[in-house]
Amino acid sequence: MAKKNVNDSAQHIIHLSAECYPVAKVGGLGDVVGALPKYLQQAGLRAWVVMPWYNKPFVKAHDFDVIYTGSFLQGSRSLEMKVLKEKSNVLGFGLYLIHIPGLLDREDPYGYSDESEQFMAFQHGFLHWIMQAGIIPDVVHCHDHHTGLIPFLMYHSERFAALKDVPTVATVHNGQYQGWMDWNKAILLPAFDTWKWGLLDWDKTINPLAALIKCATVFTTVSEGYLQELMTQANGLEQLFNMERGKSIGIVNGIDTAVWNPEQDTMLIQNYRASDVQAGKMRNKAYLCDTYGLDASKPLLAYIGRFAGEKGADLLPEIIENIFADNTVQLSVMVLGSGDLQVQTTMTYLAEKYPGKLGIYIGYQEELAHRIYAAADFLIMPSRVEPCGLNQLYSMQYGTLPIVRSTGGLKDTVHDISEPDGYGITFVHASAADAVFAIYRALELYRNKQRMQQLRKQLMKIDFSWNKSADKYIALYQNITE
């Protein structure tokens, strides 16, 4: 087995993830994995992303080389696999896709009844490939529970003994989802030291996220605030996070300013910078409001995201009803999202009830998201759980003031205008009443044109790029490989 298949002068970091923008994105995980490796590469490291193959437009539009073919057993089932590498490094790092017919050849990352087998095959296939190819990286960086079995198998399966000295980093993007599976699935795993079975177990089930936290050399969360919240709110893993806190660090996510930059964003109707933010936003606002039948002369409040309880999306109907019940309120609202069917149905009904006041797009459209950030005056995030949150960072990059519940990463990144140098509006409770009060504060602020102009410019000058966060990850990699 070769020691390394990389240049000795550069640390080789392999990121394993179920998502990576723009290949396949469902949420913030995809944005992070699509950006962090690029910044690592720019800093002189050698960064790869390895992910499942999906039947997506990006894959069809780009050229790939098949660099490995092979097979392995998952239980009694023989799985044929191949690894494809994107030829031109168009993303700024090495992109590798694992294709396995019947499991890793699907339209979407999630939502399948055999999801446990799907991601087990991804992890086993990755380890099988790098062992066969003689690839020994400096660090394996695992993202969320979909890659949670990797450190356990590296350290406790003789089949992968050549990797036992490779340090691993685990990043928890969302601790609510843990990949639980019954113990009868254990037969599908590669042979492992059965004396170590407890590392896989939590509450009498195989818990990949718990295994990831137990076995990884170090784990990170996507904000300092979220790290503290996991000690008390982790969907059953609170005790584990407290036990393992000595090997933890919170590193707030950044944003990819090559993608999210109003000065260069090709998706906007008009580009702008801090110096002409007022005119730029008004032009984008006029176009968006005209498209959705809204009044551009009124302040525009936006919501972008999944219709999910953790996002507080179930509060949106009550928030909107309460606001529009006040005839003195001058406000337009634009909503982009999908998810919970009841929320979708109610929001569609409200758009019909309040024509000219509420615009809605059910689903997700990247171009529309960019245009809403550029057009909106305020973005609301009434989240119950928000490990980091990227939407508030995108909004600020575009001069849009965030209205957020102070939790997790929102607490770390948004400071209320009542504080010295504050630049957003925060509220404490995940309730419609608190959110509505925050919106009234925003409307009062909107009437102060000079203050709004100053705040927009202030927001656009804050550095939320990946540079600082990438430096922290680089220091972490160096620390665990010394």
C-alpha positions as CSV (number, residue, x, y, z in Angstrom):
1,M,0.0,0.0,0.0
2,A,1.4,3.4,-1.0
3,K,1.8,5.9,1.8
4,K,0.1,8.7,-0.1
5,N,-1.3,9.4,-3.5
6,V,-0.8,13.1,-3.1
7,N,2.0,15.7,-3.1
8,D,3.8,15.5,0.3
9,S,4.0,19.3,0.4
10,A,0.2,19.8,0.7
11,Q,-2.1,18.3,3.3
12,H,-4.7,16.1,1.6
13,I,-8.2,16.6,3.1
14,I,-11.1,14.4,1.8
15,H,-14.6,15.6,2.6
16,L,-17.4,13.1,2.6
17,S,-20.9,14.4,2.2
18,A,-24.4,13.5,0.9
19,E,-24.6,17.0,-0.7
20,C,-22.4,19.5,-2.4
21,Y,-23.5,22.6,-4.3
22,P,-24.0,22.9,-7.2
23,V,-24.0,19.1,-7.8
24,A,-26.8,18.3,-5.3
25,K,-28.2,20.7,-2.7
26,V,-31.0,20.3,-0.2
27,G,-29.9,22.7,2.4
28,G,-27.0,24.4,4.1
29,L,-24.9,21.2,4.1
30,G,-24.6,21.4,0.3
31,D,-23.6,25.1,0.4
32,V,-20.9,24.4,3.0
33,V,-19.4,21.4,1.2
34,G,-19.5,23.3,-2.0
35,A,-17.5,26.2,-0.6
36,L,-15.1,25.2,2.3
37,P,-13.0,22.8,0.1
38,K,-12.5,25.5,-2.5
39,Y,-11.2,27.9,0.2
40,L,-8.9,25.1,1.5
41,Q,-7.6,24.5,-2.0
42,Q,-6.9,28.2,-2.4
43,A,-5.0,28.2,0.9
44,G,-2.6,25.6,-0.5
45,L,-4.2,22.3,0.8
46,R,-5.3,19.6,-1.5
47,A,-9.1,19.2,-1.0
48,W,-11.4,16.5,-2.4
49,V,-15.1,16.1,-2.1
50,V,-16.5,12.5,-2.4
51,M,-20.2,12.1,-2.6
52,P,-22.8,9.8,-4.1
53,W,-23.7,10.0,-7.8
54,Y,-27.0,11.5,-8.5
55,N,-29.0,11.9,-11.7
56,K,-28.7,15.7,-11.7
57,P,-28.2,18.4,-14.3
58,F,-24.7,19.1,-13.1
59,V,-23.6,15.5,-13.7
60,K,-25.1,15.5,-17.2
61,A,-23.5,18.8,-18.1
62,H,-19.9,18.0,-17.1
63,D,-17.4,15.5,-18.2
64,F,-16.2,12.7,-15.8
65,D,-13.4,10.1,-16.0
66,V,-14.1,6.7,-14.5
67,I,-11.0,6.3,-12.3
68,Y,-12.0,3.1,-10.5
69,T,-14.3,0.1,-10.9
70,G,-14.8,-2.7,-8.4
71,S,-17.2,-4.6,-6.2
72,F,-17.8,-5.4,-2.6
73,L,-20.3,-7.3,-0.4
74,Q,-22.9,-5.6,1.6
75,G,-24.2,-8.5,3.6
76,S,-24.8,-11.2,1.0
77,R,-25.4,-8.7,-1.8
78,S,-22.6,-8.0,-4.2
79,L,-22.5,-4.3,-5.2
80,E,-20.8,-3.1,-8.3
81,M,-19.2,0.3,-8.0
82,K,-17.3,2.9,-10.0
83,V,-15.7,6.2,-9.0
84,L,-16.0,9.1,-11.4
85,K,-13.8,12.2,-11.2
86,E,-14.9,15.5,-12.7
87,K,-12.3,16.3,-15.4
88,S,-11.7,20.1,-15.2
89,N,-11.9,20.8,-11.4
90,V,-14.6,23.3,-12.3
91,L,-15.6,23.7,-8.6
92,G,-12.1,24.6,-7.5
93,F,-11.4,21.2,-5.9
94,G,-11.4,17.5,-6.8
95,L,-14.9,16.2,-7.1
96,Y,-15.4,12.4,-7.0
97,L,-18.8,10.6,-7.3
98,I,-19.4,7.0,-6.2
99,H,-21.9,5.2,-8.5
100,I,-23.6,2.0,-7.3
101,P,-26.5,0.7,-9.4
102,G,-29.7,0.5,-7.3
103,L,-28.4,2.6,-4.4
104,L,-26.2,5.5,-5.6
105,D,-27.8,6.3,-8.9
106,R,-30.9,8.2,-7.8
107,E,-32.5,11.5,-8.6
108,D,-32.3,13.0,-5.1
109,P,-30.2,12.5,-1.9
110,Y,-33.0,11.7,0.5
111,G,-36.5,10.3,0.9
112,Y,-36.0,6.6,0.1
113,S,-37.2,3.7,2.2
114,D,-33.7,2.0,2.0
115,E,-31.8,5.1,3.0
116,S,-29.8,3.2,5.6
117,E,-28.5,0.8,2.9
118,Q,-28.0,3.7,0.5
119,F,-25.6,5.6,2.8
120,M,-24.0,2.4,4.2
121,A,-23.1,1.5,0.6
122,F,-21.7,5.0,0.1
123,Q,-19.4,4.8,3.1
124,H,-18.3,1.2,2.5
125,G,-17.7,2.0,-1.2
126,F,-15.5,5.0,-0.3
127,L,-13.3,3.0,2.1
128,H,-13.1,0.0,-0.4
129,W,-12.0,2.4,-3.1
130,I,-9.3,4.3,-1.3
131,M,-7.9,1.0,0.2
132,Q,-7.8,-0.6,-3.3
133,A,-6.3,2.6,-4.8
134,G,-3.7,3.0,-2.1
135,I,-4.9,6.5,-1.1
136,I,-4.1,7.5,2.4
137,P,-5.2,11.1,3.0
138,D,-4.0,13.3,5.9
139,V,-7.5,13.9,7.2
140,V,-10.9,12.4,6.4
141,H,-13.6,15.1,7.1
142,C,-17.1,13.6,7.6
143,H,-20.3,15.7,7.3
144,D,-23.4,14.7,9.3
145,H,-24.8,11.2,9.9
146,H,-24.7,10.1,6.3
147,T,-20.9,9.6,6.8
148,G,-21.1,8.8,10.5
149,L,-19.8,5.2,10.3
150,I,-16.6,6.1,8.6
151,P,-14.4,6.7,11.7
152,F,-15.7,3.6,13.4
153,L,-14.8,1.4,10.4
154,M,-11.4,3.1,9.8
155,Y,-10.4,2.4,13.4
156,H,-12.2,-0.9,14.2
157,S,-12.4,-2.9,11.1
158,E,-9.3,-5.0,10.1
159,R,-10.3,-4.6,6.5
160,F,-9.4,-0.9,6.7
161,A,-6.4,-1.2,9.1
162,A,-4.2,0.9,6.8
163,L,-6.3,3.9,7.6
164,K,-6.3,3.5,11.4
165,D,-3.8,6.2,11.9
166,V,-5.6,8.8,9.7
167,P,-7.3,11.4,11.9
168,T,-10.9,12.2,11.3
169,V,-13.0,15.4,11.7
170,A,-16.8,15.2,12.1
171,T,-18.9,18.3,11.4
172,V,-22.5,18.3,12.8
173,H,-24.6,20.5,10.6
174,N,-27.9,19.3,12.1
175,G,-28.0,17.1,15.2
176,Q,-31.7,16.5,14.9
177,Y,-31.2,13.9,12.1
178,Q,-29.1,10.9,13.3
179,G,-29.6,8.1,10.8
180,W,-31.0,5.6,13.3
181,M,-31.2,2.0,12.2
182,D,-32.1,-1.3,13.8
183,W,-29.4,-3.6,14.9
184,N,-30.5,-6.2,12.3
185,K,-28.7,-3.9,9.8
186,A,-25.3,-4.6,11.4
187,I,-25.0,-7.7,9.2
188,L,-24.6,-5.3,6.3
189,L,-21.6,-3.6,7.7
190,P,-18.0,-4.7,6.9
191,A,-16.6,-7.1,9.5
192,F,-15.6,-5.1,12.6
193,D,-14.3,-5.8,16.1
194,T,-17.4,-6.9,17.9
195,W,-16.0,-5.9,21.2
196,K,-16.5,-2.3,20.0
197,W,-20.2,-2.6,19.2
198,G,-21.0,-0.1,21.9
199,L,-19.5,2.7,19.8
200,L,-22.3,2.1,17.3
201,D,-25.1,1.9,19.8
202,W,-27.2,4.6,21.4
203,D,-30.5,3.7,23.1
204,K,-30.4,0.2,21.7
205,T,-30.2,1.3,18.0
206,I,-27.3,1.8,15.7
207,N,-26.9,5.6,15.7
208,P,-24.5,6.8,13.0
209,L,-24.3,10.4,14.4
210,A,-23.6,9.1,17.9
211,A,-20.9,6.8,16.4
212,L,-19.4,9.7,14.5
213,I,-19.1,11.8,17.7
214,K,-17.7,9.0,19.7
215,C,-15.1,7.8,17.1
216,A,-14.0,11.0,15.3
217,T,-10.7,12.5,16.4
218,V,-12.4,15.8,16.8
219,F,-15.9,17.2,16.0
220,T,-17.1,20.6,15.0
221,T,-20.4,22.3,14.9
222,V,-21.4,25.0,12.5
223,S,-21.5,27.8,15.1
224,E,-20.3,28.3,18.6
225,G,-23.9,28.9,19.8
226,Y,-25.0,25.6,18.3
227,L,-22.3,23.7,20.1
228,Q,-23.6,25.0,23.4
229,E,-27.2,24.2,22.5
230,L,-26.4,20.6,21.6
231,M,-25.5,20.1,25.3
232,T,-29.2,20.6,26.1
233,Q,-31.1,20.1,22.9
234,A,-29.7,17.3,20.7
235,N,-32.7,14.9,20.1
236,G,-31.5,12.4,22.7
237,L,-27.7,12.9,22.4
238,E,-27.3,15.6,25.0
239,Q,-25.4,13.4,27.4
240,L,-23.1,12.3,24.6
241,F,-22.3,15.8,23.5
242,N,-21.5,16.7,27.1
243,M,-19.3,13.7,27.5
244,E,-17.3,14.5,24.3
245,R,-17.2,18.2,24.6
246,G,-13.4,18.1,25.3
247,K,-12.8,17.3,21.6
248,S,-15.2,19.9,20.2
249,I,-15.0,23.3,18.6
250,G,-17.6,25.6,17.2
251,I,-16.7,27.2,13.8
252,V,-19.3,29.4,12.2
253,N,-20.0,28.8,8.6
254,G,-19.0,31.3,6.0
255,I,-20.5,32.0,2.6
256,D,-19.0,31.7,-0.9
257,T,-18.6,35.3,-2.0
258,A,-17.9,34.1,-5.6
259,V,-21.5,32.9,-5.6
260,W,-23.2,35.4,-3.3
261,N,-22.0,38.8,-4.4
262,P,-24.5,41.5,-5.5
263,E,-21.8,43.3,-7.4
264,Q,-21.2,40.3,-9.7
265,D,-24.2,38.1,-9.3
266,T,-25.4,37.3,-12.8
267,M,-28.9,36.2,-11.5
268,L,-29.8,39.8,-10.5
269,I,-31.7,42.3,-12.6
270,Q,-29.1,45.0,-11.6
271,N,-25.8,44.5,-9.8
272,Y,-24.8,46.9,-7.0
273,R,-22.3,47.5,-4.3
274,A,-22.5,49.2,-0.9
275,S,-22.0,52.6,-2.3
276,D,-25.2,52.3,-4.5
277,V,-27.1,49.8,-2.5
278,Q,-30.3,52.0,-2.4
279,A,-30.6,52.3,-6.2
280,G,-29.6,48.7,-6.8
281,K,-32.1,47.2,-4.4
282,M,-34.9,49.4,-5.7
283,R,-34.3,48.2,-9.2
284,N,-34.4,44.5,-8.2
285,K,-37.3,45.1,-5.9
286,A,-39.3,46.8,-8.7
287,Y,-38.8,43.8,-10.9
288,L,-39.6,41.2,-8.3
289,C,-42.7,43.0,-7.1
290,D,-43.9,43.5,-10.7
291,T,-43.5,39.8,-11.3
292,Y,-45.6,38.8,-8.2
293,G,-48.1,41.6,-8.2
294,L,-46.7,43.3,-5.1
295,D,-46.4,47.0,-4.3
296,A,-42.7,48.1,-4.6
297,S,-43.4,51.3,-2.7
298,K,-43.9,49.3,0.5
299,P,-41.2,47.6,2.6
300,L,-40.7,44.1,1.4
301,L,-40.4,41.2,3.9
302,A,-39.1,37.8,2.7
303,Y,-39.0,34.3,3.9
304,I,-36.7,31.8,2.1
305,G,-36.4,28.2,3.3
306,R,-38.0,24.9,4.0
307,F,-41.5,24.7,5.5
308,A,-40.3,22.8,8.5
309,G,-41.0,23.0,12.2
310,E,-37.4,23.6,13.1
311,K,-37.4,26.6,10.8
312,G,-40.6,28.0,12.5
313,A,-42.4,27.9,9.1
314,D,-45.6,26.8,10.8
315,L,-45.7,30.2,12.4
316,L,-45.7,32.0,9.1
317,P,-49.5,31.8,8.5
318,E,-50.3,33.3,11.9
319,I,-47.6,36.0,11.5
320,I,-49.0,37.0,8.1
321,E,-52.6,37.0,9.3
322,N,-51.7,39.1,12.3
323,I,-49.8,41.6,10.3
324,F,-52.4,42.0,7.6
325,A,-55.2,42.2,10.1
326,D,-53.8,45.6,11.0
327,N,-55.0,47.9,8.2
328,T,-52.4,50.6,9.1
329,V,-49.5,48.3,8.1
330,Q,-47.9,49.0,4.8
331,L,-46.0,45.8,3.9
332,S,-45.4,43.4,1.0
333,V,-44.4,39.8,1.8
334,M,-42.6,37.3,-0.5
335,V,-42.2,33.6,0.4
336,L,-40.1,31.0,-1.3
337,G,-40.3,27.6,0.2
338,S,-41.7,24.1,0.3
339,G,-42.0,21.2,2.7
340,D,-44.8,20.6,5.2
341,L,-48.0,20.1,3.1
342,Q,-50.3,21.9,5.6
343,V,-48.0,24.9,5.6
344,Q,-47.9,24.9,1.8
345,T,-51.7,24.7,1.5
346,T,-52.2,27.4,4.0
347,M,-49.7,29.7,2.4
348,T,-51.2,29.2,-1.0
349,Y,-54.7,30.1,0.5
350,L,-53.2,33.2,2.1
351,A,-51.7,34.3,-1.2
352,E,-55.2,34.1,-2.7
353,K,-56.7,35.9,0.3
354,Y,-54.2,38.7,0.2
355,P,-53.5,39.5,-3.5
356,G,-51.1,42.3,-4.0
357,K,-49.8,41.8,-0.5
358,L,-48.4,38.3,-0.5
359,G,-46.4,36.6,-3.2
360,I,-45.5,33.0,-3.0
361,Y,-43.4,30.4,-4.9
362,I,-43.8,26.8,-3.8
363,G,-40.5,24.9,-4.3
364,Y,-37.0,26.2,-4.6
365,Q,-35.4,28.1,-7.4
366,E,-31.8,29.3,-7.0
367,E,-32.2,32.3,-9.3
368,L,-35.3,33.4,-7.5
369,A,-33.6,33.1,-4.1
370,H,-30.8,35.4,-5.3
371,R,-33.3,37.9,-6.6
372,I,-35.3,37.9,-3.4
373,Y,-32.2,38.6,-1.3
374,A,-31.4,41.5,-3.6
375,A,-35.0,42.9,-3.6
376,A,-36.1,42.4,0.0
377,D,-35.7,45.0,2.8
378,F,-36.0,42.4,5.5
379,L,-35.6,38.6,5.8
380,I,-37.4,36.8,8.6
381,M,-36.1,33.6,10.2
382,P,-38.4,32.5,13.1
383,S,-36.3,29.3,13.6
384,R,-36.7,27.0,16.5
385,V,-33.4,25.3,15.7
386,E,-30.7,26.9,13.5
387,P,-27.3,25.3,13.8
388,C,-25.7,28.1,11.8
389,G,-28.0,29.5,9.3
390,L,-26.8,30.8,5.9
391,N,-29.8,32.7,4.8
392,Q,-29.2,35.6,7.2
393,L,-25.6,35.7,5.9
394,Y,-26.7,35.8,2.3
395,S,-29.3,38.5,3.2
396,M,-26.7,40.7,4.9
397,Q,-24.3,40.3,1.9
398,Y,-27.1,41.8,-0.2
399,G,-27.9,44.7,2.2
400,T,-31.1,43.0,3.5
401,L,-31.7,43.3,7.3
402,P,-32.3,40.0,9.0
403,I,-35.2,39.6,11.5
404,V,-34.2,36.4,13.5
405,R,-35.0,34.4,16.5
406,S,-31.9,34.5,18.7
407,T,-30.8,30.9,18.6
408,G,-27.8,28.8,17.5
409,G,-25.9,30.5,14.7
410,L,-28.4,33.3,14.4
411,K,-27.4,34.4,17.9
412,D,-23.7,34.3,16.8
413,T,-24.1,36.2,13.6
414,V,-27.0,38.8,14.1
415,H,-26.7,41.5,16.7
416,D,-29.7,43.6,17.5
417,I,-29.9,47.3,16.4
418,S,-30.3,48.2,20.1
419,E,-26.7,47.0,20.8
420,P,-23.6,49.1,20.0
421,D,-22.9,48.6,16.2
422,G,-25.9,46.3,16.0
423,Y,-27.3,45.6,12.5
424,G,-30.3,43.3,12.7
425,I,-33.5,42.7,14.6
426,T,-33.7,39.7,17.1
427,F,-36.4,38.2,19.2
428,V,-36.4,35.6,21.9
429,H,-39.3,33.2,21.6
430,A,-40.3,31.1,18.6
431,S,-43.8,32.5,18.6
432,A,-45.9,34.5,16.2
433,A,-46.4,37.2,18.8
434,D,-42.6,37.8,19.2
435,A,-42.1,37.7,15.4
436,V,-44.9,40.2,14.8
437,F,-43.4,42.6,17.4
438,A,-40.0,42.3,15.6
439,I,-41.7,43.1,12.3
440,Y,-43.2,46.2,13.8
441,R,-39.8,47.2,14.9
442,A,-38.5,46.7,11.4
443,L,-41.3,48.8,9.9
444,E,-40.5,51.6,12.4
445,L,-36.9,51.4,11.3
446,Y,-37.8,51.4,7.6
447,R,-39.4,54.9,8.1
448,N,-36.0,56.2,9.1
449,K,-34.5,56.3,5.6
450,Q,-31.1,57.6,6.7
451,R,-30.7,54.9,9.3
452,M,-31.8,52.2,6.9
453,Q,-29.3,53.4,4.3
454,Q,-26.5,53.4,6.9
455,L,-27.4,49.9,8.1
456,R,-27.5,48.5,4.6
457,K,-24.0,49.8,3.9
458,Q,-22.9,48.4,7.3
459,L,-24.2,45.0,6.5
460,M,-22.5,44.8,3.1
461,K,-19.1,45.6,4.6
462,I,-19.2,42.7,7.2
463,D,-16.9,39.9,6.1
464,F,-18.9,36.7,6.2
465,S,-16.7,34.9,3.6
466,W,-15.1,31.5,4.3
467,N,-11.7,33.0,4.8
468,K,-11.7,33.3,8.6
469,S,-13.6,30.0,9.0
470,A,-11.3,28.1,6.6
471,D,-8.3,29.4,8.6
472,K,-9.8,27.8,11.7
473,Y,-10.3,24.5,9.9
474,I,-6.7,24.6,8.6
475,A,-5.4,25.1,12.1
476,L,-7.6,22.2,13.3
477,Y,-6.2,19.9,10.6
478,Q,-2.7,20.9,11.5
479,N,-3.3,20.3,15.2
480,I,-4.6,16.8,14.7
481,T,-1.9,15.8,12.2
482,E,1.2,17.0,14.1
